[in-house]
Amino acid sequence: MRVRIFGCSCILVALTSTSHAQGTEGGSGASVPVMTGNIRVDLFGTSSFSAEGLKQDEPPLVPAKKSPWLAAGMSLLVPGAGEFYAESYWKSAAFFAVGVAAWTVAYTQNKKGDDQTESFEAYAQEHWDVTQYAQWTIDNIGSLNPSVDPTEYAVFDPANNVNWGELNRLERDIGGWYSHTLPAFGEQQYYELIGKYQQFYQGWMDANPALTTYDAVTNRLNAGGTQFTYYSGERGEANDFYSASSTAVTVAVVTHVLSSVDAAWSASSYNKQIEAGFGFKKAMDGPIFTSYPAFEVSLGL
């Protein structure tokens, strides 16, 4: 809704009809007013007053409304952009700063996780041996599960390479604290399990082959100072980096969404604010042009 209020003093203009001679040669006609159809000209006349009377120099400037949808879309892409568009500059700076910080933390923590992963995988390749693990399992099958006959499993081929499928079959049949089968070399689960479950302790180079029970292995690992525990700590540190990165990504995404909602609200609030503009009306006061203030109020309803 737009309301215009023009403040001005009352203008009293004495309207005098001008006599115009009409008629033939040597005679005189009756005095009649000449009507042009233009109100300003007919009221003020053209001999003394300009037909441009009551002209406004410039229309009052009213800020254009902001689109809440556009503001929301801008902030969904770049936090704070919609607030900047809605001229809410402090909130724009705050959302932008949080968004940049969150994405920066997410990237740096993920990079640290990748570097740490490369480090612990290299350590595992140097200090854990599947052949040692498979051989110890066969040699101690009597302690692990006496009902299992190791001769029924071709765990090693003629070249003494581990047959992974046969090893997994043996692990499943042993059961008990052999609760998992060894994943294929190089898989993410491979690197996780060898530093997580006691059954894979015997694959580490510093393992004590005399420890043949779950409790014995657990006690040794709880004492610390083993390659197993060191490796487990290194892998845990990588997971911590990835967890921090994941949290930062969540914060960043939430920041985008919150900024989008706030930007729409800010644009709507901007439209509801009262914007005022001023201009001037120019009118004739006798033979003199006089300017009067014109006050315009724009309500975003």
C-alpha positions as CSV (number, residue, x, y, z in Angstrom):
1,M,0.0,0.0,0.0
2,R,1.4,3.4,-0.9
3,V,0.2,6.6,0.8
4,R,1.2,10.0,-0.4
5,I,0.9,13.1,1.8
6,F,1.6,16.4,0.3
7,G,2.2,19.2,2.9
8,C,1.6,22.6,1.5
9,S,-0.1,25.9,2.3
10,C,-3.4,26.7,0.8
11,I,-3.1,28.5,-2.5
12,L,-5.8,31.0,-3.3
13,V,-5.8,31.9,-6.9
14,A,-8.2,34.6,-8.2
15,L,-9.5,33.3,-11.4
16,T,-10.1,36.1,-13.9
17,S,-11.6,35.3,-17.2
18,T,-9.8,37.0,-20.1
19,S,-12.0,38.8,-22.6
20,H,-11.3,38.0,-26.1
21,A,-12.7,40.2,-28.9
22,Q,-14.8,38.1,-31.2
23,G,-16.7,39.5,-34.2
24,T,-16.5,41.1,-37.6
25,E,-14.6,44.3,-38.8
26,G,-15.7,47.4,-36.9
27,G,-17.8,45.5,-34.4
28,S,-17.2,44.0,-31.0
29,G,-18.2,40.5,-29.8
30,A,-19.2,39.3,-26.4
31,S,-16.6,38.3,-23.8
32,V,-16.4,34.5,-23.4
33,P,-13.8,32.3,-21.7
34,V,-11.8,30.1,-24.0
35,M,-11.8,26.5,-22.7
36,T,-8.9,24.2,-23.9
37,G,-9.9,21.0,-22.1
38,N,-6.7,21.1,-20.1
39,I,-7.6,21.8,-16.5
40,R,-4.3,23.5,-15.6
41,V,-4.4,25.7,-18.6
42,D,-8.1,26.5,-18.2
43,L,-7.6,27.3,-14.5
44,F,-4.4,29.2,-14.5
45,G,-4.3,30.4,-18.1
46,T,-1.3,30.4,-20.4
47,S,-0.5,34.1,-20.6
48,S,0.9,34.3,-17.1
49,F,1.3,30.8,-15.9
50,S,3.1,27.8,-17.2
51,A,1.2,24.8,-18.3
52,E,3.7,22.8,-16.4
53,G,2.3,24.0,-13.0
54,L,2.0,21.5,-10.2
55,K,4.8,19.5,-11.7
56,Q,6.8,17.2,-9.4
57,D,10.6,17.6,-9.9
58,E,11.4,14.0,-9.2
59,P,9.4,11.1,-7.8
60,P,10.4,10.0,-4.4
61,L,12.8,7.1,-4.5
62,V,11.4,3.9,-2.9
63,P,13.7,0.9,-2.5
64,A,12.6,-2.2,-4.5
65,K,11.3,-5.2,-2.6
66,K,13.5,-8.2,-2.0
67,S,12.5,-11.7,-3.2
68,P,12.5,-14.1,-0.2
69,W,12.9,-17.0,-2.7
70,L,15.9,-15.5,-4.3
71,A,17.5,-14.7,-1.0
72,A,16.9,-18.3,0.2
73,G,18.4,-19.7,-2.9
74,M,21.5,-17.5,-2.7
75,S,22.2,-18.5,0.9
76,L,21.6,-22.2,0.2
77,L,24.5,-22.0,-2.2
78,V,26.7,-19.6,-0.2
79,P,25.8,-18.9,3.4
80,G,25.3,-15.2,4.0
81,A,24.7,-14.3,0.4
82,G,21.0,-14.0,0.8
83,E,21.4,-11.9,3.9
84,F,23.7,-9.6,2.0
85,Y,21.1,-9.3,-0.7
86,A,18.5,-8.5,2.0
87,E,20.9,-5.8,3.3
88,S,21.3,-7.6,6.7
89,Y,25.1,-7.3,6.6
90,W,26.1,-8.4,10.1
91,K,24.2,-11.6,9.8
92,S,25.6,-12.1,6.3
93,A,29.1,-11.8,7.6
94,A,28.4,-14.2,10.5
95,F,26.8,-16.9,8.3
96,F,29.6,-16.6,5.7
97,A,32.3,-16.9,8.3
98,V,30.8,-20.0,9.9
99,G,30.3,-21.6,6.5
100,V,33.9,-21.0,5.4
101,A,35.2,-22.1,8.8
102,A,33.2,-25.4,8.7
103,W,34.2,-26.3,5.2
104,T,37.8,-25.5,5.9
105,V,37.8,-27.7,9.0
106,A,36.0,-30.5,7.1
107,Y,38.7,-30.4,4.3
108,T,41.7,-30.2,6.6
109,Q,40.5,-33.0,9.0
110,N,39.7,-35.2,6.0
111,K,43.1,-34.6,4.6
112,K,44.7,-35.5,7.9
113,G,42.6,-38.7,8.0
114,D,43.8,-39.6,4.5
115,D,47.5,-39.0,5.5
116,Q,47.0,-41.0,8.7
117,T,45.4,-43.8,6.8
118,E,48.3,-44.1,4.4
119,S,50.6,-44.2,7.4
120,F,48.9,-47.0,9.4
121,E,48.4,-49.0,6.2
122,A,52.1,-48.8,5.4
123,Y,52.8,-49.9,9.0
124,A,50.5,-52.9,8.7
125,Q,52.1,-54.0,5.4
126,E,55.4,-54.0,7.1
127,H,54.5,-55.6,10.4
128,W,51.5,-58.0,9.9
129,D,51.9,-61.2,7.9
130,V,49.0,-63.3,6.7
131,T,51.3,-66.3,6.2
132,Q,52.4,-66.2,9.8
133,Y,48.8,-65.9,11.0
134,A,47.6,-68.8,8.9
135,Q,50.4,-71.1,9.9
136,W,49.9,-70.3,13.6
137,T,46.2,-71.1,13.2
138,I,47.0,-74.5,11.7
139,D,49.7,-75.3,14.3
140,N,47.4,-74.5,17.2
141,I,44.2,-76.0,15.9
142,G,44.0,-78.4,18.8
143,S,43.8,-75.5,21.3
144,L,41.4,-73.5,19.1
145,N,39.0,-76.3,18.2
146,P,40.0,-80.0,18.5
147,S,37.2,-81.1,16.4
148,V,38.6,-79.5,13.3
149,D,41.0,-81.5,11.1
150,P,43.5,-79.1,9.5
151,T,44.4,-81.6,6.8
152,E,41.0,-81.0,5.3
153,Y,41.9,-77.4,4.4
154,A,44.3,-76.5,1.6
155,V,45.2,-73.2,3.2
156,F,48.6,-73.2,1.4
157,D,49.1,-73.9,-2.3
158,P,52.2,-75.7,-3.6
159,A,54.1,-72.4,-3.8
160,N,53.2,-71.7,-0.1
161,N,50.9,-68.9,-0.9
162,V,47.8,-68.5,1.2
163,N,44.6,-69.7,-0.3
164,W,42.3,-67.0,1.0
165,G,39.1,-69.0,0.5
166,E,40.4,-72.0,2.3
167,L,41.7,-69.8,5.2
168,N,38.2,-68.2,5.5
169,R,36.6,-71.7,5.6
170,L,38.9,-72.8,8.3
171,E,38.2,-69.6,10.4
172,R,34.5,-70.2,10.1
173,D,34.8,-73.8,11.2
174,I,37.0,-73.0,14.2
175,G,34.4,-70.6,15.6
176,G,34.7,-69.5,19.2
177,W,36.9,-66.4,19.5
178,Y,37.7,-66.8,15.8
179,S,34.7,-64.6,15.2
180,H,35.6,-63.1,11.9
181,T,37.1,-64.1,8.6
182,L,40.0,-62.2,7.2
183,P,38.9,-59.9,4.4
184,A,40.9,-59.7,1.1
185,F,44.2,-58.0,1.3
186,G,44.0,-54.2,0.8
187,E,40.3,-53.8,1.7
188,Q,39.3,-51.3,4.3
189,Q,37.9,-54.1,6.5
190,Y,41.3,-55.9,6.2
191,Y,43.1,-53.0,7.8
192,E,40.4,-52.6,10.4
193,L,40.1,-56.2,11.6
194,I,43.8,-57.0,12.0
195,G,44.1,-54.2,14.6
196,K,40.7,-54.8,16.3
197,Y,40.2,-58.5,17.1
198,Q,42.4,-60.7,19.3
199,Q,42.3,-63.6,16.8
200,F,44.5,-61.6,14.4
201,Y,47.1,-60.9,17.1
202,Q,49.3,-63.8,16.0
203,G,49.8,-62.2,12.6
204,W,51.9,-59.4,14.1
205,M,55.7,-59.8,14.0
206,D,56.1,-59.3,17.7
207,A,53.3,-61.8,18.7
208,N,54.0,-64.4,21.4
209,P,53.1,-67.8,19.8
210,A,52.7,-69.4,23.2
211,L,49.5,-67.4,23.8
212,T,46.8,-69.7,22.5
213,T,43.7,-68.6,24.3
214,Y,41.5,-65.5,24.1
215,D,42.2,-64.5,27.7
216,A,45.9,-64.9,27.3
217,V,46.0,-62.7,24.2
218,T,43.7,-60.1,25.8
219,N,45.9,-59.8,28.9
220,R,48.9,-59.3,26.7
221,L,47.2,-56.6,24.7
222,N,45.9,-54.8,27.8
223,A,49.5,-54.6,29.0
224,G,50.3,-52.5,25.9
225,G,53.6,-52.1,24.1
226,T,52.7,-54.4,21.2
227,Q,52.6,-53.7,17.5
228,F,48.9,-54.6,17.6
229,T,48.1,-51.9,20.2
230,Y,50.3,-49.3,18.5
231,Y,48.6,-50.0,15.2
232,S,45.2,-49.8,16.8
233,G,46.0,-46.4,18.2
234,E,47.2,-45.1,14.8
235,R,44.0,-46.4,13.1
236,G,41.9,-44.8,15.9
237,E,43.6,-41.5,15.3
238,A,42.7,-41.6,11.6
239,N,39.1,-42.4,12.5
240,D,39.1,-39.3,14.9
241,F,40.2,-37.1,12.0
242,Y,37.4,-38.5,9.8
243,S,34.9,-38.1,12.6
244,A,35.9,-34.4,13.0
245,S,35.6,-33.9,9.3
246,S,32.1,-35.5,9.2
247,T,31.0,-33.3,12.1
248,A,32.3,-30.2,10.3
249,V,30.4,-31.2,7.1
250,T,27.3,-31.5,9.2
251,V,27.8,-28.1,10.7
252,A,28.4,-26.7,7.2
253,V,25.3,-28.2,5.7
254,V,23.2,-27.0,8.7
255,T,24.7,-23.5,8.2
256,H,23.6,-23.5,4.6
257,V,20.1,-24.5,5.5
258,L,19.8,-22.1,8.5
259,S,21.2,-19.2,6.4
260,S,18.7,-20.0,3.6
261,V,15.8,-19.9,6.1
262,D,17.1,-16.7,7.7
263,A,17.7,-15.0,4.3
264,A,14.1,-15.6,3.3
265,W,13.0,-14.2,6.7
266,S,15.3,-11.2,6.4
267,A,14.0,-10.4,2.9
268,S,10.4,-10.6,4.1
269,S,11.3,-8.4,7.1
270,Y,13.0,-5.9,4.8
271,N,9.8,-5.7,2.7
272,K,7.7,-5.0,5.8
273,Q,9.9,-2.1,6.9
274,I,8.8,1.4,6.3
275,E,10.8,3.1,3.5
276,A,10.4,6.8,3.2
277,G,11.3,9.1,0.3
278,F,11.0,12.8,-0.2
279,G,10.3,14.9,-3.3
280,F,9.0,18.3,-4.1
281,K,5.9,19.6,-5.9
282,K,6.2,22.8,-7.9
283,A,3.2,25.0,-8.2
284,M,2.4,28.6,-9.2
285,D,1.8,31.1,-6.4
286,G,0.8,34.2,-8.3
287,P,3.6,34.8,-10.8
288,I,6.1,32.9,-8.8
289,F,7.0,29.2,-8.8
290,T,6.8,27.8,-5.2
291,S,8.1,24.3,-4.2
292,Y,6.3,22.3,-1.6
293,P,7.6,19.2,0.2
294,A,6.0,15.9,-0.9
295,F,6.3,13.1,1.6
296,E,5.8,9.5,0.5
297,V,5.4,6.5,2.8
298,S,5.7,3.0,1.3
299,L,4.4,0.2,3.5
300,G,5.4,-3.3,2.5
301,L,2.0,-5.0,3.2
